Amino acid sequence: MSRRTLLLAAIIFLAAQIAFLAGIEAPAEPYFDEVYYVAAARQLSTGGGETLNREHPPFAKLLMAASIATLGDRPIGWRFPSTLFGALALSGVFVWARQLFANEKRALWVTAVTFLDQMLYVQARIATLDVFMAAFVVWALALFSASWDARSPRLCFAACGACLGLAVASKWPGLIAWAMVVGVVLVVAVLKQWQTRFAEPRGSDWYRSDLWDAMRPRDWLLSLFLVPAAIYFLTFVPTEGWDPAAIVARQGDMASDLATVPAVHTYLSHWTQWPVIVRPIWYLFDREPDGDSIRAVVLLGNPVVLWVGIPAVLACLAGWVMARRRDAFLIAASALSLYLAWALVPRAVGFHYYYFPTVLVLGLALSYLFCETRLARWRWLPHFYLLVALASFFYFLPITSAAVGVTMPGYYQRMWFDAWI
């Protein structure tokens, strides 16, 4: 990674941090699932052990607890770590795009679209676990993508494994990204075992017969199993102590607790509904004393990004299957794995925020759609699209930031479908 890329990533991180912090004190009380995670973080910040919210791993809550101990038991203390990891996710998207497309301007475009997807903005301003997991997933997949051309794939995979371990330590759905990485590695290993070669090989191919030749069995074992597992289990030491039996027992308790989540909820949705935004989630809906305005936070997702993202992912799938393109393969595999894994989960409860990690991949898919397909002939199209996405972002901002507020007529104007209410 060049110094210029690192510098731009740092600038993106700082700019995103400023944007996410603006108005972070509103609302002044915990809202939506903050009531669970802030309570758990408060308990951890006092050193009194962990008896609350034990159905999730402790790592992200420990970070919140450290923030509360440093910045105080107030909104900035609860939410500051989320803003940090939201900014980290966005800078990771830039690095990932820069590596995939080898084009700085396209990487900046992808970063802008990802910020405007609305989901990242909302998730980076609430003290829940998803943004921590998503940030580590983005960096893990960026490192995985970099391994194709890396001089030292061992280092890439070791860092990727560390990020995967921290993703799972933040929230269990991080396992999806880990399974995808392991799955791709196994597919490549099988193809190499069969001595598979593409006719007329190209530098853009997603597979080549000498891919990762420097990796040995011990390297795979270390980077994709021992490193992530060790990091994951070490994050339980602050709550369970150095007791392997207690840490293992905690895993069973978490699995049992998550399996008994009620199957009825106001904002319950099915995985088939998330890409088309059938049932967004209202995190906050508070009427002001005047009765004519509200403070609202809805996890909606920018329709301009999510809806156009569907054909964009399909274009990447076609580019992988028909043209063997590596960038298309990595984007399609990432987006479809993070999304379709939920079709296999034997659980009745689903929520729109489960789609959040997939949404962070859509900017990459959209760049491929506009720049690598027949749409590339219209060079003005990416710029026009970005302006439309920007306009949509600000249009929905009054109902995605409690710091802005909206009148009741403005609220109803933005409720395009009855299911959104």
ZASE-840877 format. One line per 2 residues: their letters; for each residue y, z, x of N, C-alpha, C. Coordinates in steps of 0.02 Angstrom, whole numbers. Atoms other than C-alpha are relative to their C-alpha. Example, Ala and Ser with C-alpha at 12.3 -4.5 7.8 and 13.67 -1.06 7.14 Angstrom:
! ZASE-840877
as	-59:0:45:-225:390:615:60:0:45; -59:-3:-42:-53:357:684:55:37:-39;
***
This chain:
! ZASE-840877
ms	-59:0:42:0:0:0:62:0:45; -59:7:-42:168:-53:75:49:56:-14;
rr	-52:-50:8:315:63:101:45:-17:-59; -43:20:56:416:-38:-23:-32:17:-67;
tl	35:-17:62:283:-15:-158:4:75:-12; -4:-73:7:280:173:-125:71:21:-20;
ll	-69:-18:16:470:180:-131:16:-16:-73; -12:18:70:477:86:-296:-38:46:-48;
aa	38:-47:41:340:197:-366:36:67:-6; -37:-63:1:442:350:-317:62:-5:-44;
ii	-59:10:42:598:278:-400:-19:-1:-73; 24:2:69:500:241:-559:-18:70:-24;
fl	18:-69:17:431:418:-556:62:41:-18; -61:-39:11:605:495:-543:37:-23:-63;
aa	-34:25:59:681:381:-675:-37:21:-64; 40:-21:58:538:418:-796:7:74:-12;
qi	-7:-72:7:554:603:-761:66:18:-35; -65:-12:32:738:599:-809:-3:-18:-75;
af	5:22:70:700:501:-968:-42:48:-42; 44:-45:38:559:617:-1021:31:69:-10;
la	-30:-66:4:662:774:-988:59:3:-49; -59:1:43:810:719:-1094:-18:27:-69;
gi	12:-29:65:812:830:-1248:-67:35:-7; 68:-29:2:647:913:-1201:-2:67:-35;
ea	-1:-66:32:703:1080:-1275:-9:-4:-76; 8:8:72:690:1009:-1452:-70:-26:-15;
pa	-19:-61:36:603:1076:-1548:-8:62:44; -1:-61:-40:627:1254:-1486:-63:41:-7;
ep	62:-36:11:459:1313:-1552:-59:-47:13; 58:43:-9:283:1251:-1513:-15:-40:-63;
yf	16:42:58:233:1106:-1626:-66:-36:11; 66:32:0:71:1017:-1670:-49:40:43;
de	51:-36:-38:-68:1061:-1546:29:44:56; -30:-47:-47:57:1149:-1432:-16:73:-19;
vy	13:-68:21:20:1303:-1536:-64:28:31; 62:-21:-31:-154:1308:-1459:7:3:77;
yv	-2:5:-73:-118:1252:-1280:52:46:31; -51:-45:-26:43:1351:-1256:-25:72:-3;
aa	28:-68:5:-44:1508:-1319:-50:13:56; 49:-8:-54:-185:1480:-1194:35:4:68;
ar	-36:-1:-63:-62:1443:-1053:37:66:10; -34:-66:-4:37:1601:-1093:-50:53:23;
ql	51:-49:-19:-122:1702:-1079:-19:-7:73; 18:11:-70:-167:1623:-913:57:19:47;
st	-58:-15:-43:11:1648:-846:6:74:14; -2:-72:-10:-10:1836:-864:-58:26:41;
gg	59:-21:-38:-173:1838:-768:-49:41:-40; 43:-41:43:-261:1913:-917:-66:-33:-19;
ge	62:34:17:-409:1794:-917:12:-54:-52; -5:56:48:-447:1655:-1039:-47:12:-58;
tl	40:-8:61:-505:1691:-1215:19:-50:-54; -24:49:49:-405:1557:-1308:-13:-71:23;
nr	9:71:-13:-441:1371:-1320:-50:-13:55; 52:9:-50:-600:1382:-1218:-43:-62:-12;
eh	38:62:13:-665:1221:-1295:21:-57:46; -22:51:-48:-568:1122:-1164:2:29:71;
pp	-3:-24:-69:-571:1133:-973:68:32:14; -62:-39:-10:-437:1247:-899:53:-32:44;
fa	-45:23:-53:-354:1137:-767:71:-14:-25; -67:16:25:-208:1066:-870:35:62:-25;
kl	-30:-62:25:-180:1235:-952:22:45:57; -21:-38:-59:-173:1316:-780:66:-27:28;
lm	-63:29:-22:-35:1194:-733:57:21:-47; -50:-25:48:58:1241:-892:16:73:13;
aa	-11:-71:-14:34:1424:-850:43:10:61; -42:-5:-60:108:1399:-677:72:-18:-17;
si	-68:20:19:257:1312:-757:34:55:-40; -28:-55:39:282:1454:-881:20:58:46;
at	-15:-54:-46:274:1580:-740:62:-16:42; -56:21:-43:405:1479:-643:64:-10:-40;
lg	-60:20:38:523:1412:-777:12:44:-62; -8:-44:57:496:1543:-911:-39:-22:-61;
dr	36:14:61:410:1553:-1079:48:-29:-52; -47:37:42:521:1425:-1163:-19:-74:2;
pi	22:69:4:510:1240:-1207:-5:-37:67; 3:34:-64:551:1177:-1032:-59:25:41;
gw	57:-28:-36:419:1293:-962:-66:-28:-26; 62:26:29:286:1230:-1083:-9:-74:15;
rf	5:73:1:327:1045:-1073:14:-34:67; -17:32:-64:386:1015:-894:-60:-33:34;
ps	57:34:-32:210:981:-826:-19:-66:-34; 15:62:35:184:849:-962:47:-56:22;
tl	-47:51:-23:343:759:-908:-19:-24:70; 20:19:-68:283:762:-728:-58:-49:-1;
fg	59:42:1:115:687:-770:11:-64:-40; -19:63:32:192:561:-889:33:-47:49;
al	-32:41:-52:301:501:-746:-51:-23:52; 52:18:-47:149:502:-632:-43:-57:-28;
al	38:54:31:54:393:-756:38:-66:4; -39:62:-1:197:268:-764:5:-29:70;
sg	-1:26:-69:213:255:-574:-69:-27:19; 67:26:-13:24:233:-568:-11:-68:-30;
vf	4:66:31:36:87:-689:34:-52:44; -35:46:-44:163:7:-572:-43:-18:61;
vw	42:12:-59:50:28:-420:-61:-42:-19; 59:38:24:-99:-38:-519:19:-73:-12;
ar	-22:68:14:-3:-191:-579:18:-37:64; -19:31:-63:66:-224:-405:-62:-22:39;
ql	63:17:-35:-110:-222:-335:-36:-57:-34; 37:51:37:-184:-331:-473:32:-69:6;
fa	-34:64:5:-52:-467:-479:34:-21:64; -33:15:-64:21:-458:-302:69:-29:-12;
ne	-65:25:18:190:-485:-382:43:59:-23; -42:-59:13:327:-354:-381:36:-5:-68;
kr	-37:8:62:427:-425:-527:-46:10:-60; 47:-9:55:274:-433:-638:-20:73:-7;
al	18:-71:3:228:-255:-591:56:41:-33; -56:-35:32:402:-196:-641:3:-15:-74;
wv	3:19:71:386:-292:-805:-54:40:-36; 55:-39:29:218:-208:-840:22:73:-8;
ta	-23:-69:3:297:-39:-802:48:11:-58; -48:-5:55:439:-71:-923:-35:-2:-68;
vt	37:4:63:320:-123:-1062:-39:63:-13; 39:-61:8:213:30:-1032:44:58:-22;
fl	-46:-52:23:363:144:-1048:18:-11:-73; -22:16:68:413:55:-1208:-56:4:-51;
dq	55:-2:48:240:75:-1285:6:58:-49; -16:-57:43:309:234:-1366:-50:58:7;
ml	50:-53:-5:146:330:-1347:10:42:63; -11:-38:-61:180:377:-1166:61:45:-7;
yv	-61:-39:10:354:436:-1213:-15:64:-40; 15:-58:43:287:550:-1350:-47:49:36;
qa	49:-43:-31:138:616:-1252:27:36:62; -30:-32:-59:245:654:-1098:50:54:-19;
ri	-49:-49:22:357:767:-1203:-29:54:-44; 33:-52:39:229:880:-1285:-52:34:45;
at	45:-39:-44:125:1017:-1203:-72:-2:-26; 70:8:16:-48:948:-1238:-36:-28:62;
ld	40:15:-59:-189:894:-1122:-5:-75:16; 17:71:-7:-197:706:-1147:38:-35:56;
vf	-39:35:-51:-57:653:-1030:-25:16:70; 28:-18:-65:-137:747:-885:-61:-43:14;
ma	60:41:-7:-303:661:-913:17:-73:12; -18:71:-4:-221:491:-937:30:-17:68;
af	-30:14:-65:-120:504:-776:-53:-7:54; 53:4:-50:-275:538:-672:-44:-61:-11;
vv	39:59:15:-369:399:-762:35:-63:27; -38:58:-25:-231:273:-721:-6:-5:75;
wa	4:2:-73:-230:320:-537:-71:-14:24; 69:14:-18:-420:319:-530:-16:-74:-6;
la	14:71:11:-428:143:-601:42:-44:47; -41:37:-49:-285:85:-488:-35:1:68;
lf	35:-5:-64:-381:148:-336:-65:-40:-1; 61:40:8:-541:69:-402:15:-74:8;
sa	-20:70:-5:-452:-98:-421:18:-18:72; -19:13:-69:-383:-82:-244:-59:-7:47;
sw	59:1:-44:-559:-64:-174:-25:-71:13; 23:69:-9:-590:-252:-195:26:-30:65;
da	-30:29:-59:-473:-293:-51:14:51:55; -17:-54:-47:-464:-127:41:-36:-8:66;
rs	32:-1:-66:-496:-119:227:-49:58:4; 44:-59:0:-574:52:196:-18:18:-72;
pr	19:-17:69:-661:54:27:-24:72:-7; 22:-70:3:-732:225:71:58:45:-21;
lc	-58:-40:16:-558:299:63:21:-11:-72; -18:15:70:-519:210:-101:-46:35:-49;
fa	48:-30:47:-678:271:-183:2:76:3; -5:-73:-4:-658:449:-118:60:24:-40;
ac	-59:-19:38:-481:457:-190:-11:-13:-74; 17:16:70:-542:373:-350:-43:55:-30;
ga	44:-54:24:-680:504:-366:38:64:-11; -40:-61:8:-554:645:-341:41:-3:-65;
cl	-39:8:61:-444:575:-480:-44:5:-62; 45:-4:57:-593:556:-596:-21:72:-13;
gl	17:-70:9:-643:737:-565:56:38:-33; -57:-34:29:-467:796:-607:13:-24:-72;
av	-7:25:69:-462:683:-762:-46:38:-47; 49:-36:42:-620:764:-831:18:74:-3;
as	-21:-70:-1:-554:936:-779:60:13:-45; -56:-7:46:-402:902:-888:-24:-5:-73;
kw	29:8:66:-499:841:-1040:-62:-43:6; 64:34:-9:-676:780:-1062:0:-76:-11;
pg	1:73:6:-634:602:-1120:13:-36:66; -5:30:-66:-595:571:-936:-68:-25:24;
li	67:23:-17:-784:547:-925:-8:-75:-14; 6:71:17:-760:375:-1003:18:-44:60;
aw	-20:38:-59:-667:309:-851:-50:7:56; 51:-11:-51:-794:388:-735:-62:-43:-14;
am	59:40:18:-937:303:-829:13:-74:11; -16:70:-11:-847:136:-821:-4:-19:74;
vv	1:13:-72:-823:146:-632:-72:-2:25; 70:-2:-22:-1004:195:-604:-38:-60:-28;
gv	34:57:30:-1062:60:-724:14:-65:36; -17:61:-37:-967:-78:-633:-33:-1:68;
vl	32:-4:-66:-1031:-18:-465:-75:-16:-5; 71:14:9:-1210:-23:-531:-12:-74:-15;
vv	7:72:15:-1187:-199:-601:7:-41:63; -9:36:-63:-1121:-260:-434:-60:10:46;
av	57:-14:-42:-1265:-174:-345:-61:-42:-21; 56:40:26:-1392:-263:-457:10:-74:19;
lk	-13:70:-17:-1308:-432:-430:-11:-13:74; 11:8:-72:-1310:-405:-242:-75:3:17;
qw	72:-6:-11:-1493:-352:-250:-35:-66:-18; 28:64:21:-1530:-515:-340:26:-58:42;
qt	-31:50:-44:-1430:-607:-206:38:-53:-40; -39:44:43:-1318:-680:-340:61:-27:37;
rf	-60:31:-28:-1185:-802:-283:29:-48:-52; -33:47:46:-1057:-897:-386:5:-69:34;
ae	-11:67:-26:-1051:-1085:-366:75:-10:13; -70:12:-19:-891:-1137:-279:40:65:-4;
pr	-35:-65:2:-834:-958:-244:74:-6:14; -72:-1:-7:-648:-922:-259:23:71:18;
gs	-26:-65:-19:-540:-781:-193:17:43:-60; -17:-37:61:-497:-732:-372:-61:24:-38;
dw	61:-20:36:-680:-703:-422:-6:76:-4; 8:-72:10:-720:-531:-492:-60:27:41;
yr	59:-20:-39:-884:-529:-394:-9:-47:59; 20:40:-59:-931:-586:-220:-58:37:34;
sd	62:-29:-26:-1091:-557:-124:11:51:56; -13:-48:-54:-1007:-458:17:44:58:-24;
lw	-43:-52:27:-911:-341:-99:-26:69:18; 15:-69:-18:-909:-161:-35:-58:7:48;
da	55:-3:-48:-1031:-200:105:5:61:47; -9:-57:-44:-956:-57:206:-26:65:-30;
mr	23:-60:34:-1015:69:77:-75:9:9; 71:-18:-8:-1181:157:109:-20:47:-58;
pr	21:-45:54:-1287:258:-15:33:68:2; -32:-66:-5:-1215:421:53:73:-3:-20;
dw	-70:7:20:-1039:353:25:7:-1:-76; -1:1:73:-1076:315:-157:-14:69:-29;
ll	17:-67:24:-1156:485:-182:59:48:9; -56:-45:-13:-1009:573:-103:60:-15:-44;
sl	-63:17:34:-866:478:-184:-5:0:-75; 5:6:72:-931:451:-360:-39:56:-34;
fl	37:-56:31:-1036:607:-386:20:67:29; -12:-66:-29:-1012:749:-263:74:19:-2;
vp	-72:-16:0:-822:738:-245:26:16:-70; -26:-17:66:-780:727:-431:-33:62:-30;
aa	34:-59:28:-912:857:-477:27:64:33; -25:-59:-35:-852:979:-343:70:18:-24;
iy	-68:-12:23:-670:959:-395:0:27:-71; 4:-22:70:-714:977:-579:-20:73:-4;
fl	25:-68:6:-813:1137:-557:46:51:35; -47:-45:-33:-686:1213:-436:58:19:-45;
tf	-56:-17:44:-553:1204:-572:-18:56:-49; 20:-55:44:-654:1333:-669:1:67:35;
vp	2:-63:-38:-648:1463:-530:56:48:-22; -52:-48:21:-478:1536:-586:-16:36:-65;
te	16:-32:64:-551:1574:-758:-69:31:-3; 69:-25:3:-737:1601:-727:-21:37:63;
gw	19:-31:-63:-735:1666:-549:-50:-43:39; 48:36:-42:-856:1614:-412:-72:13:-24;
dp	65:-13:30:-1003:1630:-530:-28:-65:-28; 27:64:24:-1103:1467:-547:-30:5:-69;
aa	32:-8:66:-1199:1535:-696:53:1:-56; -53:-4:50:-1036:1574:-789:32:-69:-10;
iv	-31:67:5:-964:1402:-749:-46:-47:-39; 47:42:36:-1122:1315:-810:-3:20:-74;
ar	2:-23:69:-1127:1423:-966:62:-23:-38; -62:22:31:-947:1375:-1001:-6:-72:-25;
qg	9:70:20:-998:1191:-1008:-37:-4:-67; 37:-1:62:-1124:1228:-1144:42:25:-58;
dm	-44:-27:53:-997:1330:-1241:50:-52:-23; -49:52:17:-870:1189:-1233:-33:-54:-43;
as	35:52:38:-998:1062:-1294:-14:23:-70; 15:-27:66:-1046:1175:-1437:63:5:-43;
dl	-63:-7:37:-865:1210:-1487:26:-67:-23; -26:66:18:-816:1026:-1484:-43:-33:-53;
at	45:30:49:-968:979:-1588:10:29:-70; -8:-33:65:-916:1098:-1727:71:-8:-28;
vp	-67:13:27:-740:1029:-1755:-6:-24:-72; 4:22:70:-710:1010:-1944:11:-75:-6;
av	-3:73:10:-733:832:-2006:53:-21:-50; -53:15:48:-584:843:-2125:66:19:32;
ht	-66:-12:-30:-405:827:-2063:49:-48:-32; -51:41:32:-242:761:-2133:9:-67:35;
yl	-12:61:-38:-226:633:-1994:-63:-29:31; 63:29:-22:-408:587:-1972:3:-76:-2;
sh	2:74:-1:-434:405:-1921:-63:-23:35; 60:30:-28:-573:289:-1867:20:-43:59;
wt	-17:38:-60:-581:200:-1699:20:-72:-15; -18:68:18:-568:31:-1785:73:-6:-23;
qw	-68:1:27:-397:80:-1854:54:8:53; -52:-17:-50:-309:131:-1692:39:-60:25;
pv	-40:56:-27:-261:-41:-1622:51:-28:-49; -46:28:50:-179:-94:-1786:45:53:-32;
iv	-44:-56:21:-94:76:-1814:-6:12:-76; 9:-15:71:-169:117:-1983:22:71:-17;
rp	-14:-70:16:-148:306:-1971:30:36:61; -31:-38:-54:-21:374:-1844:0:74:-16;
iw	2:-73:8:-2:562:-1821:71:28:2; -65:-35:0:151:663:-1870:-8:65:38;
yl	1:-62:-39:171:793:-1733:51:50:-27; -53:-44:24:330:862:-1812:36:-33:-57;
fd	-41:24:56:422:844:-1977:36:60:-29; -40:-58:21:560:973:-2004:64:-24:-33;
re	-63:16:35:699:958:-2132:56:44:28; -59:-38:-19:871:1009:-2075:28:38:-61;
pd	-27:-39:56:966:1139:-2181:40:-41:-50; -39:41:47:1075:1001:-2255:-44:-38:-48;
gd	48:32:46:918:928:-2335:0:-75:2; -4:73:-1:970:750:-2294:-21:-30:67;
si	22:25:-65:906:737:-2115:-60:41:24; 60:-33:-24:749:781:-2021:-4:-6:76;
ra	20:5:-69:685:814:-1846:-74:-20:-1; 68:28:7:528:710:-1822:-27:-23:67;
vv	36:29:-57:399:664:-1691:-65:-29:-29; 61:32:23:267:537:-1739:-31:-39:58;
ll	36:39:-49:135:468:-1623:-20:-65:-34; 9:63:36:149:291:-1686:-24:-55:46;
gn	13:58:-43:143:173:-1540:47:-56:-20; -45:56:14:263:27:-1526:-40:-58:-27;
pv	40:55:29:195:-106:-1645:4:-64:41; -8:60:-40:264:-243:-1532:-49:0:59;
vl	47:-6:-56:154:-178:-1391:-72:3:-25; 69:-10:21:-1:-122:-1485:-29:-61:-35;
wv	26:57:37:-17:-271:-1602:-9:-61:44; 7:58:-45:15:-405:-1472:-50:16:55;
gi	49:-19:-50:-95:-306:-1354:-71:-20:-18; 68:19:21:-249:-353:-1457:-18:-70:26;
pa	17:65:-29:-245:-541:-1417:7:-1:75; -7:-2:-72:-189:-497:-1241:-64:23:34;
vl	63:-23:-28:-348:-399:-1207:-54:-53:-9; 49:54:11:-451:-540:-1285:11:-57:50;
ac	-14:52:-50:-363:-663:-1168:-28:20:68; 29:-24:-63:-415:-555:-1021:-77:-6:-1;
la	73:6:7:-594:-551:-1085:-21:-73:10; 16:71:-9:-592:-741:-1094:10:-21:73;
gw	-12:17:-70:-517:-753:-920:-55:25:46; 56:-27:-39:-657:-645:-852:-63:-44:-10;
vm	62:35:16:-800:-736:-941:3:-74:20; -4:72:-10:-736:-914:-924:26:-20:69;
ar	-30:18:-65:-638:-910:-761:-19:47:56; 25:-47:-50:-722:-763:-670:56:38:35;
rr	-58:-28:-34:-550:-692:-633:-6:76:6; 6:-71:-14:-546:-521:-553:52:40:-39;
da	-51:-38:36:-380:-466:-630:-18:5:-74; 19:-1:71:-440:-516:-803:-59:47:-11;
fl	59:-44:6:-606:-426:-775:20:73:1; -19:-70:-7:-526:-263:-718:41:24:-59;
ia	-40:-19:58:-402:-262:-862:-44:6:-62; 43:0:59:-530:-307:-995:-50:57:3;
as	50:-53:-7:-661:-187:-927:32:68:-12; -34:-65:8:-535:-44:-921:19:11:-73;
al	-24:-9:69:-459:-73:-1093:-59:8:-48; 55:-2:48:-623:-106:-1183:-44:61:10;
sl	40:-60:-12:-716:38:-1099:34:61:-29; -37:-58:25:-580:165:-1139:3:1:-76;
yl	-4:4:73:-576:103:-1318:-68:2:-34; 63:7:36:-752:53:-1368:-48:58:12;
aw	42:-59:-11:-830:210:-1294:1:46:-62; -5:-43:59:-768:299:-1451:-44:-25:-56;
al	47:25:51:-880:187:-1556:-69:31:10; 66:-28:-16:-1028:270:-1470:-3:76:-7;
vp	-2:-73:4:-971:450:-1489:-23:23:-69; 26:-22:65:-1073:535:-1626:41:58:-28;
ra	-45:-52:24:-924:629:-1697:41:-28:-57; -35:24:60:-843:615:-1868:75:1:8;
vg	-72:-8:-6:-669:668:-1810:28:-49:51; -35:44:-45:-554:539:-1732:74:2:-14;
fh	-72:-2:8:-367:534:-1703:32:-57:39; -35:56:-30:-240:402:-1656:14:12:74;
yy	-16:-12:-71:-202:489:-1490:-60:-13:46; 57:19:-42:-379:449:-1429:11:-70:30;
yf	-14:68:-23:-311:272:-1408:51:-1:58; -54:-3:-49:-176:330:-1286:-19:-28:69;
pt	17:30:-66:-269:291:-1121:-7:-76:-3; 6:73:7:-308:116:-1185:68:-33:-2;
vl	-67:28:6:-125:87:-1227:32:-8:69; -29:5:-67:-80:119:-1045:-25:-61:39;
vl	26:61:-32:-182:-36:-999:30:-62:-32; -23:59:37:-98:-150:-1127:55:-39:36;
gl	-52:35:-37:52:-189:-1016:-30:-50:49; 35:45:-46:-67:-264:-888:-28:-61:-38;
al	29:54:40:-154:-365:-1023:54:-48:-24; -55:42:24:12:-428:-1091:28:-44:56;
sy	-23:40:-56:67:-485:-919:-48:-58:13; 49:54:-8:-95:-583:-903:9:-53:-54;
lf	-8:47:56:-69:-660:-1075:60:-46:10; -62:40:-6:109:-718:-1038:4:-41:64;
ce	-8:33:-66:85:-770:-857:-61:-38:25; 61:31:-25:-95:-830:-838:-36:-43:-51;
tr	30:43:51:-132:-923:-999:48:-57:-14; -44:56:17:-53:-1074:-1082:70:22:-18;
la	-67:-25:16:92:-964:-1133:46:0:61; -40:-2:-62:148:-967:-950:50:-57:4;
rw	-46:57:-3:233:-1134:-982:69:19:-28; -63:-24:28:367:-1040:-1081:24:60:42;
rw	-19:-52:-47:445:-942:-939:48:52:-30; -47:-46:33:573:-863:-1054:-36:52:-42;
lp	35:-42:49:439:-782:-1162:-8:73:22; 5:-70:-19:407:-623:-1058:67:38:-6;
hf	-65:-32:5:594:-587:-1053:18:12:-74; -14:-8:71:612:-616:-1240:-43:56:-29;
yl	45:-51:24:460:-508:-1274:24:70:20; -23:-65:-24:530:-366:-1169:61:23:-40;
lv	-58:-18:41:693:-370:-1267:-21:23:-70; 24:-20:67:599:-362:-1432:-33:68:4;
al	32:-65:-8:494:-216:-1368:51:55:10; -53:-48:-11:652:-128:-1310:36:16:-66;
as	-33:-11:65:735:-152:-1480:-45:42:-46; 47:-38:41:578:-86:-1566:-3:72:22;
ff	2:-68:-27:574:65:-1451:59:41:-27; -59:-37:23:752:115:-1497:3:6:-76;
yf	4:-3:73:722:75:-1680:-41:60:-23; 43:-56:20:581:202:-1688:18:66:35;
lp	-16:-61:-37:661:327:-1568:20:59:-44; -18:-58:42:736:434:-1709:-60:37:-29;
it	58:-36:25:560:474:-1768:-52:13:55; 45:-17:-55:481:491:-1595:30:52:46;
sa	-32:-52:-40:607:612:-1520:36:49:-46; -32:-51:42:655:775:-1604:72:12:21;
av	-68:-9:-25:813:774:-1497:49:-48:-34; -43:51:31:880:622:-1594:12:16:-73;
gv	-7:-13:72:845:658:-1776:11:-64:-39; -5:59:44:849:540:-1925:16:23:-70;
tm	-13:-15:70:915:537:-2102:-62:-17:-41; 56:16:43:795:529:-2247:-5:-74:-16;
pg	5:73:9:842:347:-2287:-25:-35:63; 24:30:-63:815:306:-2102:-74:12:10;
yy	72:-15:-4:646:391:-2108:-40:-48:-43; 38:45:45:587:290:-2259:5:-73:23;
qr	-8:68:-26:655:131:-2179:-52:-15:54; 47:9:-56:537:157:-2031:-72:10:-21;
mw	68:-7:25:385:195:-2138:-21:-66:-32; 15:67:24:323:17:-2154:-60:-2:-48;
fd	60:-2:42:159:65:-2237:-9:70:-28; 10:-65:32:109:204:-2356:-43:46:43;
aw	45:-41:-42:-26:262:-2234:37:32:59; -39:-30:-54:109:300:-2105:33:65:-21;
i	-36:-60:25:186:436:-2215:-45:61:6;
***
